[in-house]
Amino acid sequence: MKRTGTSKTDAGTSESPRATALADPPNAFVPPKATRSGATLFAVVQAAVVFIAVAAVAFFGFGALNLWVLVTALVIAVATSMTVHIAMEWERIVIFRFGAFNRVAGPGLIFMIPVIEQAACRIDMRTIATTFGAEKTLTSDLVPVDIDAVLFWMVWDAEKACVEVENYSAAVLYIAQTAMRDAIGRASVAEVALSRDQLDKELKEVIERETEPWGIAILSVKIRDIVIPEELQDVMSLEAQAEREKNARLVLASAEQDISEMISASSDVYENNDSALKIRTMHLLYESIKKSGGTVVTVPSSLSDGLGSSAQDVLKGLGGKE
């Protein structure tokens, strides 16, 4: 139950090599970890000072320095180290008295009654990141997938974490792995690949429901990687391409339908309006000449009456002069 920082138990002993590689990328910045070396040094120095003080009093006060004096000094030093403890800012110490829960102490300087009271657990109250995964887990359509995820959690009740469960960090890991396998087994491979957010929420709710009686809060669950078989990746890629091509054809058909409706409406306007038809014909003639870079020469003749017929008659009347 004692925690002294991140350990292999927190990260999970069943973590795949691929997940380990993702967790520790090359040349990644690793911040320095908090340490309890100060508290340990305090206990050692305290015991040494008490031992020397008792031996000095016996020697200078009573003129005796034998084996019994040294044993007595050692016992007093050990008793003193059992009486005074230091809990770091992120730690809580669960204290038992005669085997029964008495109190939760910390952070700072803590005093206990030697032999009668014991520090049963040192609980880490910081946010902990636990990596877990599921390898070759079958989905509802019998497709094996590999999933890596990370769980962010923390202890909010030190008493429950110490008393209600034997090893709370291992228990959280096992529950997370089991919940992930159950969630994957109820979903198809497409739902697993496309609904990461939904899978995150589902896992968080399931794990939180199981760990709440232990005084543990689940902050979030994040899916890091989903790997499906390579042969199925090709099939899903073809399916996605076909779906996109289908959507493109539907959009094109819809656009052609809109264009045909607009042309039909325009024909009705030109049929009943000769002036509009003449203007449209001249506009088409201008656009064709503009693109070819030619010149139109207008000669006063009866050819101007041809504009009332069609653009083709006008071009024939011009005799190709540009």
C-alpha positions as a Markdown table, in Angstrom:
| # | Residue | x | y | z |
|---|---|---|---|---|
| 1 | Met | 0.0 | 0.0 | 0.0 |
| 2 | Lys | 3.0 | 2.3 | 0.4 |
| 3 | Arg | 3.5 | 4.6 | -2.6 |
| 4 | Thr | 6.8 | 6.3 | -3.3 |
| 5 | Gly | 6.1 | 7.7 | -6.8 |
| 6 | Thr | 5.3 | 6.2 | -10.1 |
| 7 | Ser | 6.1 | 2.5 | -10.3 |
| 8 | Lys | 5.6 | -0.4 | -12.6 |
| 9 | Thr | 2.4 | -1.3 | -10.8 |
| 10 | Asp | 0.9 | 2.1 | -11.7 |
| 11 | Ala | 1.8 | 1.7 | -15.4 |
| 12 | Gly | 0.6 | -1.9 | -15.5 |
| 13 | Thr | 2.6 | -5.0 | -16.0 |
| 14 | Ser | 0.8 | -6.1 | -19.1 |
| 15 | Glu | 1.6 | -3.0 | -21.1 |
| 16 | Ser | 2.7 | -3.9 | -24.7 |
| 17 | Pro | 6.1 | -2.8 | -26.1 |
| 18 | Arg | 4.3 | -0.5 | -28.6 |
| 19 | Ala | 2.6 | 1.3 | -25.7 |
| 20 | Thr | 5.9 | 1.5 | -23.9 |
| 21 | Ala | 7.5 | 3.1 | -26.9 |
| 22 | Leu | 4.6 | 5.6 | -27.1 |
| 23 | Ala | 4.9 | 6.4 | -23.4 |
| 24 | Asp | 8.6 | 7.2 | -23.6 |
| 25 | Pro | 9.5 | 8.7 | -27.0 |
| 26 | Pro | 13.2 | 9.3 | -27.7 |
| 27 | Asn | 14.7 | 12.7 | -26.7 |
| 28 | Ala | 11.5 | 13.5 | -24.7 |
| 29 | Phe | 11.8 | 15.9 | -21.8 |
| 30 | Val | 11.4 | 14.2 | -18.5 |
| 31 | Pro | 10.8 | 16.6 | -15.6 |
| 32 | Pro | 12.4 | 15.8 | -12.2 |
| 33 | Lys | 10.2 | 13.7 | -9.9 |
| 34 | Ala | 9.4 | 14.8 | -6.4 |
| 35 | Thr | 11.3 | 12.9 | -3.8 |
| 36 | Arg | 11.0 | 11.9 | -0.1 |
| 37 | Ser | 14.8 | 12.1 | 0.5 |
| 38 | Gly | 14.3 | 15.1 | 2.8 |
| 39 | Ala | 11.9 | 13.2 | 5.0 |
| 40 | Thr | 14.2 | 10.1 | 5.1 |
| 41 | Leu | 17.2 | 12.3 | 5.9 |
| 42 | Phe | 15.3 | 13.9 | 8.7 |
| 43 | Ala | 14.5 | 10.5 | 10.3 |
| 44 | Val | 18.1 | 9.3 | 10.0 |
| 45 | Val | 19.5 | 12.5 | 11.5 |
| 46 | Gln | 16.9 | 12.5 | 14.2 |
| 47 | Ala | 17.8 | 9.0 | 15.3 |
| 48 | Ala | 21.5 | 9.7 | 15.1 |
| 49 | Val | 21.2 | 12.9 | 17.2 |
| 50 | Val | 19.2 | 11.1 | 19.9 |
| 51 | Phe | 21.6 | 8.2 | 20.0 |
| 52 | Ile | 24.6 | 10.5 | 20.4 |
| 53 | Ala | 22.8 | 12.7 | 23.0 |
| 54 | Val | 21.9 | 9.7 | 25.2 |
| 55 | Ala | 25.4 | 8.3 | 24.9 |
| 56 | Ala | 26.9 | 11.7 | 25.7 |
| 57 | Val | 24.7 | 12.2 | 28.8 |
| 58 | Ala | 25.6 | 8.7 | 30.1 |
| 59 | Phe | 29.3 | 9.2 | 29.5 |
| 60 | Phe | 29.7 | 12.8 | 30.8 |
| 61 | Gly | 27.0 | 12.6 | 33.5 |
| 62 | Phe | 27.5 | 9.2 | 34.9 |
| 63 | Gly | 30.9 | 8.3 | 33.6 |
| 64 | Ala | 29.6 | 5.1 | 32.0 |
| 65 | Leu | 29.8 | 4.0 | 28.4 |
| 66 | Asn | 29.2 | 0.3 | 28.0 |
| 67 | Leu | 27.1 | -2.1 | 26.0 |
| 68 | Trp | 23.9 | -1.4 | 28.0 |
| 69 | Val | 24.3 | 2.3 | 27.5 |
| 70 | Leu | 24.6 | 1.9 | 23.8 |
| 71 | Val | 21.6 | -0.5 | 23.6 |
| 72 | Thr | 19.5 | 1.9 | 25.7 |
| 73 | Ala | 20.6 | 4.8 | 23.4 |
| 74 | Leu | 19.7 | 2.8 | 20.3 |
| 75 | Val | 16.2 | 1.9 | 21.7 |
| 76 | Ile | 15.5 | 5.5 | 22.6 |
| 77 | Ala | 16.7 | 6.6 | 19.1 |
| 78 | Val | 14.4 | 4.1 | 17.4 |
| 79 | Ala | 11.5 | 5.1 | 19.6 |
| 80 | Thr | 12.0 | 8.7 | 18.8 |
| 81 | Ser | 12.1 | 8.0 | 15.0 |
| 82 | Met | 8.8 | 6.1 | 15.4 |
| 83 | Thr | 7.3 | 9.1 | 17.3 |
| 84 | Val | 8.1 | 11.9 | 14.9 |
| 85 | His | 7.3 | 11.7 | 11.2 |
| 86 | Ile | 7.2 | 14.0 | 8.2 |
| 87 | Ala | 4.5 | 13.8 | 5.5 |
| 88 | Met | 5.2 | 15.5 | 2.2 |
| 89 | Glu | 2.7 | 18.0 | 0.8 |
| 90 | Trp | 1.1 | 15.4 | -1.5 |
| 91 | Glu | 1.0 | 12.6 | 1.2 |
| 92 | Arg | -1.5 | 11.6 | 3.8 |
| 93 | Ile | -0.6 | 9.1 | 6.5 |
| 94 | Val | -3.3 | 6.7 | 7.7 |
| 95 | Ile | -2.7 | 6.0 | 11.4 |
| 96 | Phe | -4.0 | 2.9 | 13.2 |
| 97 | Arg | -4.2 | 2.5 | 17.0 |
| 98 | Phe | -4.1 | -1.0 | 18.3 |
| 99 | Gly | -5.0 | -2.2 | 14.8 |
| 100 | Ala | -8.1 | 0.0 | 14.4 |
| 101 | Phe | -8.3 | 3.2 | 12.3 |
| 102 | Asn | -7.6 | 6.3 | 14.3 |
| 103 | Arg | -7.0 | 9.3 | 12.0 |
| 104 | Val | -5.5 | 10.6 | 8.7 |
| 105 | Ala | -2.6 | 13.0 | 9.3 |
| 106 | Gly | -0.4 | 15.2 | 7.1 |
| 107 | Pro | 1.1 | 17.0 | 5.5 |
| 108 | Gly | 3.9 | 18.3 | 7.7 |
| 109 | Leu | 5.2 | 17.2 | 11.1 |
| 110 | Ile | 3.3 | 14.2 | 12.6 |
| 111 | Phe | 3.6 | 12.8 | 16.2 |
| 112 | Met | 2.5 | 9.3 | 17.0 |
| 113 | Ile | 2.7 | 7.1 | 20.1 |
| 114 | Pro | 5.4 | 4.5 | 19.6 |
| 115 | Val | 4.2 | 0.8 | 19.5 |
| 116 | Ile | 0.6 | 1.8 | 20.2 |
| 117 | Glu | 0.1 | 3.7 | 16.9 |
| 118 | Gln | 1.3 | 2.6 | 13.5 |
| 119 | Ala | 1.5 | 4.3 | 10.1 |
| 120 | Ala | -0.5 | 1.8 | 8.1 |
| 121 | Cys | -0.4 | 3.6 | 4.7 |
| 122 | Arg | 1.2 | 6.5 | 3.0 |
| 123 | Ile | -1.3 | 7.7 | 0.3 |
| 124 | Asp | -0.3 | 9.7 | -2.7 |
| 125 | Met | -3.0 | 12.4 | -3.3 |
| 126 | Arg | -1.6 | 13.6 | -6.6 |
| 127 | Thr | -3.1 | 13.0 | -10.1 |
| 128 | Ile | -1.8 | 9.7 | -11.4 |
| 129 | Ala | -1.5 | 8.6 | -15.0 |
| 130 | Thr | -2.0 | 4.9 | -15.6 |
| 131 | Thr | -1.5 | 3.4 | -19.1 |
| 132 | Phe | -3.5 | 0.4 | -20.0 |
| 133 | Gly | -4.6 | -1.4 | -23.1 |
| 134 | Ala | -6.4 | -4.3 | -24.7 |
| 135 | Glu | -4.6 | -6.6 | -27.2 |
| 136 | Lys | -6.3 | -8.8 | -29.7 |
| 137 | Thr | -9.7 | -8.0 | -28.3 |
| 138 | Leu | -12.7 | -9.1 | -30.4 |
| 139 | Thr | -15.4 | -6.6 | -31.4 |
| 140 | Ser | -19.0 | -7.4 | -31.8 |
| 141 | Asp | -18.3 | -8.3 | -35.5 |
| 142 | Leu | -15.4 | -10.6 | -34.5 |
| 143 | Val | -12.5 | -8.3 | -35.5 |
| 144 | Pro | -9.4 | -8.3 | -33.3 |
| 145 | Val | -8.2 | -4.8 | -32.4 |
| 146 | Asp | -5.4 | -3.4 | -30.2 |
| 147 | Ile | -6.2 | -0.3 | -28.2 |
| 148 | Asp | -3.9 | 1.8 | -25.9 |
| 149 | Ala | -5.3 | 4.3 | -23.5 |
| 150 | Val | -4.3 | 6.4 | -20.5 |
| 151 | Leu | -6.3 | 6.8 | -17.3 |
| 152 | Phe | -6.0 | 9.9 | -15.1 |
| 153 | Trp | -7.2 | 9.4 | -11.5 |
| 154 | Met | -6.5 | 10.5 | -8.0 |
| 155 | Val | -7.3 | 9.4 | -4.4 |
| 156 | Trp | -9.7 | 11.8 | -2.6 |
| 157 | Asp | -10.3 | 9.7 | 0.5 |
| 158 | Ala | -7.1 | 8.3 | 2.0 |
| 159 | Glu | -9.0 | 6.2 | 4.7 |
| 160 | Lys | -11.0 | 4.3 | 2.1 |
| 161 | Ala | -8.1 | 3.8 | -0.2 |
| 162 | Cys | -6.2 | 2.2 | 2.7 |
| 163 | Val | -9.0 | 0.2 | 4.4 |
| 164 | Glu | -11.4 | -0.8 | 1.6 |
| 165 | Val | -9.0 | -2.2 | -1.0 |
| 166 | Glu | -5.7 | -4.1 | -0.6 |
| 167 | Asn | -3.8 | -2.5 | -3.5 |
| 168 | Tyr | -5.7 | 0.4 | -5.0 |
| 169 | Ser | -3.4 | 1.2 | -7.9 |
| 170 | Ala | -3.4 | -2.4 | -9.2 |
| 171 | Ala | -7.2 | -2.6 | -8.7 |
| 172 | Val | -7.8 | 0.5 | -10.8 |
| 173 | Leu | -5.6 | -0.9 | -13.5 |
| 174 | Tyr | -7.5 | -4.2 | -13.6 |
| 175 | Ile | -10.9 | -2.5 | -13.6 |
| 176 | Ala | -9.8 | -0.2 | -16.5 |
| 177 | Gln | -8.6 | -3.2 | -18.6 |
| 178 | Thr | -11.8 | -5.2 | -17.9 |
| 179 | Ala | -14.0 | -2.2 | -18.7 |
| 180 | Met | -12.2 | -1.6 | -22.0 |
| 181 | Arg | -12.6 | -5.2 | -23.1 |
| 182 | Asp | -16.3 | -5.2 | -22.3 |
| 183 | Ala | -16.8 | -1.9 | -24.2 |
| 184 | Ile | -15.0 | -3.2 | -27.2 |
| 185 | Gly | -16.9 | -6.5 | -27.2 |
| 186 | Arg | -20.3 | -4.5 | -27.4 |
| 187 | Ala | -19.3 | -2.3 | -30.4 |
| 188 | Ser | -18.4 | -3.0 | -34.0 |
| 189 | Val | -14.9 | -2.2 | -35.4 |
| 190 | Ala | -16.3 | 0.9 | -37.2 |
| 191 | Glu | -17.9 | 2.2 | -34.0 |
| 192 | Val | -14.7 | 1.7 | -32.1 |
| 193 | Ala | -12.6 | 3.4 | -34.7 |
| 194 | Leu | -15.0 | 6.4 | -35.3 |
| 195 | Ser | -16.4 | 6.9 | -31.8 |
| 196 | Arg | -13.4 | 7.6 | -29.6 |
| 197 | Asp | -15.1 | 10.3 | -27.5 |
| 198 | Gln | -18.0 | 8.0 | -26.8 |
| 199 | Leu | -15.7 | 5.2 | -25.8 |
| 200 | Asp | -13.8 | 7.6 | -23.5 |
| 201 | Lys | -17.0 | 8.6 | -21.7 |
| 202 | Glu | -18.3 | 5.1 | -21.4 |
| 203 | Leu | -15.0 | 3.9 | -19.9 |
| 204 | Lys | -14.9 | 6.8 | -17.4 |
| 205 | Glu | -18.4 | 6.1 | -16.2 |
| 206 | Val | -17.8 | 2.4 | -15.7 |
| 207 | Ile | -14.5 | 2.8 | -13.9 |
| 208 | Glu | -15.7 | 5.6 | -11.8 |
| 209 | Arg | -18.7 | 3.6 | -10.6 |
| 210 | Glu | -16.4 | 0.7 | -9.5 |
| 211 | Thr | -13.7 | 2.8 | -7.8 |
| 212 | Glu | -15.9 | 5.4 | -6.0 |
| 213 | Pro | -16.3 | 3.1 | -2.9 |
| 214 | Trp | -12.5 | 3.1 | -2.6 |
| 215 | Gly | -12.2 | 6.8 | -2.3 |
| 216 | Ile | -10.8 | 7.1 | -5.9 |
| 217 | Ala | -11.9 | 9.7 | -8.4 |
| 218 | Ile | -11.5 | 9.1 | -12.1 |
| 219 | Leu | -10.6 | 12.4 | -13.9 |
| 220 | Ser | -10.6 | 11.3 | -17.5 |
| 221 | Val | -9.9 | 8.4 | -19.9 |
| 222 | Lys | -8.1 | 9.1 | -23.2 |
| 223 | Ile | -7.8 | 6.6 | -26.1 |
| 224 | Arg | -4.2 | 7.0 | -27.5 |
| 225 | Asp | -4.2 | 4.5 | -30.4 |
| 226 | Ile | -6.4 | 2.0 | -32.1 |
| 227 | Val | -4.9 | -0.6 | -34.4 |
| 228 | Ile | -6.9 | -2.9 | -36.6 |
| 229 | Pro | -5.6 | -5.7 | -38.9 |
| 230 | Glu | -3.9 | -4.5 | -42.1 |
| 231 | Glu | -6.1 | -6.5 | -44.4 |
| 232 | Leu | -9.2 | -4.9 | -42.8 |
| 233 | Gln | -7.6 | -1.4 | -43.2 |
| 234 | Asp | -7.5 | -1.8 | -47.0 |
| 235 | Val | -11.2 | -3.0 | -47.1 |
| 236 | Met | -12.3 | -0.1 | -44.9 |
| 237 | Ser | -10.3 | 2.3 | -47.1 |
| 238 | Leu | -12.1 | 1.1 | -50.2 |
| 239 | Glu | -15.4 | 1.3 | -48.5 |
| 240 | Ala | -14.7 | 4.9 | -47.5 |
| 241 | Gln | -13.6 | 5.8 | -51.1 |
| 242 | Ala | -16.8 | 4.2 | -52.5 |
| 243 | Glu | -18.9 | 6.2 | -50.0 |
| 244 | Arg | -17.3 | 9.4 | -51.0 |
| 245 | Glu | -17.7 | 8.7 | -54.7 |
| 246 | Lys | -21.3 | 8.0 | -54.1 |
| 247 | Asn | -21.8 | 11.3 | -52.3 |
| 248 | Ala | -20.0 | 13.1 | -55.1 |
| 249 | Arg | -22.2 | 11.6 | -57.7 |
| 250 | Leu | -25.3 | 12.5 | -55.7 |
| 251 | Val | -24.1 | 16.1 | -55.4 |
| 252 | Leu | -23.4 | 16.3 | -59.2 |
| 253 | Ala | -26.8 | 14.9 | -60.0 |
| 254 | Ser | -28.5 | 17.4 | -57.7 |
| 255 | Ala | -26.5 | 20.2 | -59.4 |
| 256 | Glu | -27.5 | 19.0 | -62.9 |
| 257 | Gln | -31.1 | 18.9 | -61.8 |
| 258 | Asp | -30.9 | 22.5 | -60.6 |
| 259 | Ile | -29.2 | 23.6 | -63.8 |
| 260 | Ser | -31.8 | 21.9 | -66.0 |
| 261 | Glu | -34.6 | 23.6 | -64.0 |
| 262 | Met | -33.0 | 27.0 | -64.5 |
| 263 | Ile | -32.5 | 26.4 | -68.2 |
| 264 | Ser | -36.1 | 25.3 | -68.6 |
| 265 | Ala | -37.2 | 28.5 | -66.8 |
| 266 | Ser | -34.9 | 30.6 | -69.0 |
| 267 | Ser | -36.3 | 29.0 | -72.2 |
| 268 | Asp | -39.8 | 30.0 | -71.2 |
| 269 | Val | -38.7 | 33.6 | -70.8 |
| 270 | Tyr | -36.9 | 33.7 | -74.2 |
| 271 | Glu | -39.9 | 32.1 | -76.0 |
| 272 | Asn | -42.2 | 34.9 | -75.0 |
| 273 | Asn | -39.7 | 37.8 | -75.3 |
| 274 | Asp | -38.0 | 38.5 | -78.6 |
| 275 | Ser | -35.9 | 41.4 | -77.3 |
| 276 | Ala | -34.5 | 39.2 | -74.5 |
| 277 | Leu | -33.6 | 36.5 | -77.1 |
| 278 | Lys | -31.8 | 39.1 | -79.3 |
| 279 | Ile | -29.8 | 40.4 | -76.3 |
| 280 | Arg | -28.9 | 36.9 | -75.3 |
| 281 | Thr | -27.8 | 36.1 | -78.8 |
| 282 | Met | -25.5 | 39.1 | -79.0 |
| 283 | His | -24.1 | 38.3 | -75.6 |
| 284 | Leu | -23.2 | 34.8 | -76.8 |
| 285 | Leu | -21.6 | 36.2 | -79.9 |
| 286 | Tyr | -19.6 | 38.6 | -77.8 |
| 287 | Glu | -18.4 | 35.8 | -75.5 |
| 288 | Ser | -17.3 | 33.6 | -78.4 |
| 289 | Ile | -15.4 | 36.4 | -80.1 |
| 290 | Lys | -13.8 | 37.5 | -76.8 |
| 291 | Lys | -12.4 | 34.1 | -76.1 |
| 292 | Ser | -11.0 | 33.7 | -79.7 |
| 293 | Gly | -9.5 | 37.2 | -79.7 |
| 294 | Gly | -11.2 | 38.1 | -83.1 |
| 295 | Thr | -13.0 | 41.2 | -84.2 |
| 296 | Val | -16.6 | 41.7 | -85.4 |
| 297 | Val | -17.2 | 44.1 | -88.3 |
| 298 | Thr | -20.8 | 45.3 | -88.5 |
| 299 | Val | -22.0 | 46.2 | -92.1 |
| 300 | Pro | -25.4 | 48.0 | -92.5 |
| 301 | Ser | -27.5 | 45.6 | -94.4 |
| 302 | Ser | -30.4 | 43.3 | -94.0 |
| 303 | Leu | -28.1 | 41.1 | -91.9 |
| 304 | Ser | -29.1 | 43.0 | -88.8 |
| 305 | Asp | -32.5 | 41.5 | -89.2 |
| 306 | Gly | -31.0 | 38.1 | -88.7 |
| 307 | Leu | -30.4 | 38.8 | -85.1 |
| 308 | Gly | -34.0 | 38.0 | -84.6 |
| 309 | Ser | -33.6 | 34.5 | -85.7 |
| 310 | Ser | -30.5 | 32.9 | -84.1 |
| 311 | Ala | -26.8 | 33.3 | -83.5 |
| 312 | Gln | -26.0 | 30.7 | -86.1 |
| 313 | Asp | -27.8 | 32.7 | -88.9 |
| 314 | Val | -25.9 | 35.9 | -87.8 |
| 315 | Leu | -22.5 | 34.1 | -88.1 |
| 316 | Lys | -23.5 | 32.8 | -91.6 |
| 317 | Gly | -24.6 | 36.3 | -92.6 |
| 318 | Leu | -21.2 | 37.8 | -91.5 |
| 319 | Gly | -19.5 | 35.4 | -93.8 |
| 320 | Gly | -16.9 | 34.6 | -91.1 |
| 321 | Lys | -15.4 | 38.1 | -91.1 |
| 322 | Glu | -13.8 | 38.7 | -87.8 |
